[in-house]
């Protein structure tokens, strides 16, 4: 059993695939194998393959570039400079830092849900801290203030200090079997049908197993987090009762 967080580099997966395919003495197929490994990673689609990360965003004219390794958003918080003449208590409360709502403001306005009377925004006082993501950029909609700095929490590709992709070692078998399978399909000479089907069957079995493990791990993690929140609520109420 591999340690849960033991890392290996993509180069190691390529080397193992080359040994299996008897390509140790050439680098002609390294790019192809690397491409297939990344294709397999995308096909697996498990969040545990990614790394949770945080990054500050400097917003200029309502726009900021997302990190290069960005895959999936977790949350955005923003520092908001509130207009000095604003009497909105919610605005004042969020003047230091507030979560931002993902909303397509131009589309909502075109449907009549505008900032002057539309339920979608005014009911929650959110028009000044909504945002959208498009083509690698965050676009902020903030008519009631100026957002200049924000912080993003996200899932991103896991890389080493040199920017090369790394993975958890438990994914190695699945990835290198997919790469070998794709190579034998592209170059069938020298490989019988049994070998080709063996690479495919191992990939399919590993893919199913890893997805199931990821779902179980995510459930266990969320269950612990829910338990911790409920425990904190009980303790907080008990402390308040004693203090009163």
matplotlib code that plots the C-alpha trace (Angstrom):
import matplotlib.pyplot as plt

x = [0.0, 1.4, 1.5, -1.5, 0.6, 3.8, 4.7, 6.4, 7.2, 5.6, 9.1, 9.1, 5.8, 7.3, 10.4, 8.3, 6.2, 9.3, 10.6, 7.4, 7.4, 11.1, 11.9, 14.7, 17.3, 15.3, 13.5, 11.5, 8.3, 8.6, 6.4, 3.7, 3.8, 3.6, 0.6, -1.1, -0.4, -2.0, -4.9, -5.3, -5.2, -8.0, -10.0, -9.6, -11.0, -10.4, -9.9, -7.4, -5.0, -5.0, -3.5, -5.4, -3.7, -4.2, -3.1, -3.5, -5.1, -4.3, -7.4, -6.9, -10.0, -12.1, -10.0, -7.3, -5.5, -6.0, -3.0, -1.4, -2.2, -5.8, -8.3, -11.3, -12.5, -13.1, -13.8, -12.8, -12.6, -12.1, -10.8, -13.4, -12.8, -16.4, -17.7, -17.6, -21.1, -22.6, -25.2, -25.7, -24.9, -24.1, -21.6, -20.0, -19.9, -18.1, -15.7, -12.8, -13.3, -16.2, -17.0, -17.9, -21.0, -20.5, -23.0, -23.4, -24.5, -25.0, -27.2, -29.2, -29.7, -31.0, -33.6, -34.8, -33.0, -31.1, -29.4, -32.1, -34.9, -34.1, -34.7, -31.6, -29.2, -31.0, -32.5, -29.0, -27.2, -24.6, -24.3, -20.9, -19.2, -20.1, -17.7, -17.3, -14.5, -13.8, -10.8, -8.4, -9.5, -11.7, -14.0, -15.4, -18.8, -18.7, -20.8, -20.9, -17.1, -13.7, -12.1, -8.4, -7.1, -8.6, -7.5, -8.5, -8.7, -8.6, -7.7, -4.6, -2.2, 0.4, 3.9, 7.4, 9.7, 10.7, 7.1, 7.0, 3.8, 3.9, 1.3, 0.6, 2.3, -1.0, -1.9, 1.2, -0.1, -3.2, -1.4, 1.4, -1.0, -3.1, 0.1, 1.2, -2.3, -2.4, 1.1, 0.3, -2.8, -0.8, 2.1, 0.5, 3.5, 5.4, 2.5, -0.1, -3.7, -3.4, -0.8, -2.9, -6.0, -4.1, -3.0, -6.6, -8.1, -5.6, -6.3, -10.1, -9.8, -7.5, -9.6, -12.7, -10.8, -9.2, -12.5, -14.1, -11.3, -11.5, -15.3, -14.8, -11.9, -14.0, -16.9, -14.7, -13.1, -16.4, -17.9, -15.1, -15.5, -19.2, -18.6, -16.1, -18.5, -21.3, -19.0, -17.9, -21.6, -22.4, -19.4, -20.2, -23.7, -22.6, -20.0, -22.7, -25.1, -22.5, -21.5, -25.1]
y = [0.0, 3.4, 6.3, 8.6, 11.7, 10.2, 12.0, 11.0, 13.0, 12.5, 11.7, 8.6, 7.4, 8.0, 6.0, 3.1, 3.1, 3.1, 0.1, -1.8, -0.8, -1.5, 2.1, 2.8, 3.8, 6.5, 9.8, 10.0, 9.1, 11.0, 13.8, 11.4, 9.4, 12.6, 13.8, 10.5, 10.6, 14.1, 12.8, 9.9, 12.4, 14.4, 11.2, 10.2, 13.5, 13.0, 16.1, 14.3, 14.3, 18.1, 20.4, 22.9, 26.3, 30.0, 33.0, 36.7, 38.6, 42.1, 43.5, 46.2, 47.8, 45.0, 42.2, 39.8, 36.9, 33.4, 31.3, 29.3, 26.0, 26.8, 23.9, 24.5, 27.3, 26.8, 30.4, 34.0, 36.7, 40.4, 43.5, 46.1, 49.9, 51.1, 54.4, 56.9, 58.1, 54.6, 54.1, 50.4, 48.4, 45.3, 47.2, 48.5, 45.0, 43.7, 46.6, 44.6, 41.2, 39.4, 36.3, 37.0, 35.7, 34.2, 35.9, 36.9, 40.5, 41.5, 38.5, 39.0, 42.7, 41.7, 39.4, 42.3, 41.2, 44.5, 46.2, 48.8, 46.5, 42.9, 40.3, 38.3, 41.0, 43.4, 40.6, 39.6, 43.0, 41.4, 43.6, 45.1, 41.8, 39.5, 38.1, 35.9, 33.7, 33.8, 32.7, 32.6, 35.9, 36.9, 39.8, 41.7, 43.5, 46.1, 49.2, 50.1, 50.0, 49.4, 45.9, 46.2, 43.0, 39.6, 36.1, 32.9, 29.4, 26.8, 23.3, 23.4, 21.0, 19.6, 20.8, 20.6, 23.6, 23.5, 23.6, 19.9, 18.0, 15.5, 13.0, 10.8, 7.4, 5.5, 6.9, 5.6, 2.2, 3.6, 6.4, 4.3, 1.5, 4.1, 5.5, 2.0, 1.2, 4.3, 3.6, 0.0, 1.2, 3.8, 1.4, -2.1, -3.8, -5.9, -6.1, -8.9, -8.4, -9.9, -7.3, -4.4, -5.7, -6.2, -2.6, -1.5, -3.8, -2.7, 1.0, 0.5, -1.4, 1.2, 4.0, 2.6, 1.8, 5.3, 7.1, 5.0, 5.7, 9.4, 9.5, 7.6, 9.8, 13.0, 11.6, 10.8, 14.3, 16.1, 14.0, 14.9, 18.6, 18.5, 16.8, 19.4, 22.2, 20.7, 20.1, 23.7, 24.9, 22.8, 24.0, 27.6, 27.4, 25.8, 28.6, 31.2, 29.6, 29.4, 33.1, 34.2]
z = [0.0, -1.0, 1.4, 0.6, -0.1, -1.6, -4.8, -8.0, -11.1, -14.5, -15.8, -13.7, -15.2, -18.7, -17.8, -16.5, -19.7, -21.8, -20.0, -20.6, -24.3, -24.8, -25.7, -23.1, -25.7, -27.4, -26.4, -29.6, -28.0, -24.7, -25.8, -27.0, -23.7, -21.7, -23.7, -23.1, -19.4, -19.1, -21.2, -18.6, -15.7, -17.3, -17.9, -14.2, -13.1, -9.4, -7.2, -5.0, -7.9, -7.7, -5.1, -3.0, -3.3, -2.5, -4.5, -4.1, -7.1, -8.0, -9.7, -12.4, -14.1, -12.6, -14.1, -12.7, -14.3, -12.8, -11.7, -14.5, -12.8, -12.1, -12.6, -10.3, -8.1, -4.4, -3.2, -3.6, -0.9, -1.7, 0.1, -0.7, -0.5, 0.2, -1.1, 1.8, 1.2, 1.4, 4.2, 3.5, 6.7, 4.7, 2.6, 5.8, 7.3, 4.2, 3.9, 5.1, 3.5, 2.0, 0.0, -3.6, -5.5, -9.0, -11.2, -14.9, -14.2, -17.9, -18.4, -15.2, -16.1, -19.6, -17.9, -15.7, -12.6, -12.4, -9.5, -9.3, -8.4, -9.3, -6.7, -7.5, -6.3, -4.0, -1.8, -0.8, -1.2, -3.6, -6.6, -5.5, -4.9, -7.8, -10.3, -13.4, -14.8, -18.5, -20.6, -17.7, -16.1, -13.1, -14.0, -11.0, -11.0, -8.1, -8.6, -4.9, -4.2, -5.6, -5.3, -5.7, -4.0, -3.6, -2.6, -4.5, -3.2, -5.9, -7.1, -9.3, -11.0, -8.7, -9.7, -8.2, -7.7, -11.4, -12.6, -13.7, -13.0, -10.1, -9.0, -6.0, -6.5, -6.2, -9.7, -11.4, -12.5, -14.0, -15.9, -17.3, -18.5, -20.3, -22.0, -23.0, -24.3, -26.5, -27.7, -28.7, -30.5, -32.4, -33.1, -33.2, -34.9, -32.4, -30.0, -30.1, -29.2, -25.8, -24.7, -26.1, -24.3, -21.1, -20.9, -21.6, -18.9, -16.3, -17.1, -16.9, -13.6, -12.0, -13.2, -11.5, -8.3, -8.0, -8.6, -5.9, -3.5, -4.2, -3.5, -0.2, 0.9, 0.0, 2.0, 5.0, 4.9, 4.6, 7.4, 9.7, 8.8, 9.5, 12.8, 13.8, 12.9, 14.9, 17.9, 17.8, 17.7, 20.8, 22.7, 21.7, 22.9, 26.2, 26.8, 26.1, 28.5, 31.2, 30.7, 30.8]

ax = plt.figure().add_subplot(projection="3d")
ax.plot(x, y, z, "-o")
ax.set_aspect("equal")
plt.show()
